[in-house]
Structure formats: structure tokens, C-alpha cells
């Protein structure tokens, strides 16, 4: 049973790694202007509305992503 669990973990890890590599390939293929616009859009969303009191230089990127989601 230990061998089966190890094999199952290996398959899951490989699937996860492959999907991550596919997403990274897509991200690197996007036009730079589009990526820049998306980053500005996330930053604008994270500093408006209920977050309008946010000081922009103090905003962490991870916090901006959490606010977007």
C-alpha cells in the first residue's frame, strides 16, 4: 500500500507541475502591454472604493490580489 500511495503522490505532483508549467508558458506569451494594464487595474481596484484610504506605496502586491478576489 505504501508503494501505491507513493505512486499516487508522484502522479499528482507531475500533473500539478505540468499544469503550472502550461500556465507559465501562457503568461510569458501574453503581450507586455496587456500584462501591464492588468497590473495597473489590480492596483487601481485595490486602492478605490472601500479601500480608498489605502496609502499606495504601503500596499503589498499580495494584499492587492486578495482584494481583487
C-alpha positions, -999 to +999 in steps of 0.1 A: +000+000+000+029+024+007+041+019-028+007+028-043+004+059-021+039+070-032+030+064-069-003+083-065+016+112-049+041+111-078+013+113-104-005+141-086+028+160-083+036+156-120+001+167-130+004+198-108+038+206-122+027+202-158-004+224-153+018+251-136+043+250-165+015+253-190+001+284-172+035+299-170+040+294-207+007+311-215+016+340-191+050+345-208+034+345-242+010+374-233+017+409-247+036+430-222+012+459-226-017+437-216+001+424-186+010+460-176-027+471-180-038+441-158-013+450-131-025+487-131-061+475-130-055+453-099-037+482-082-065+506-090-091+482-077-071+477-045-070+514-038-105+526-046-140+520-031-139+506+004-101+507+002-098+544-007-079+552+024-050+529+014-017+546+010-004+533-023+033+528-015+024+507+015+002+483-005+017+449-009+010+430-041-004+400-023-029+423-005-039+438-038-046+403-052-066+393-021-087+424-026-093+416-063-105+381-054 
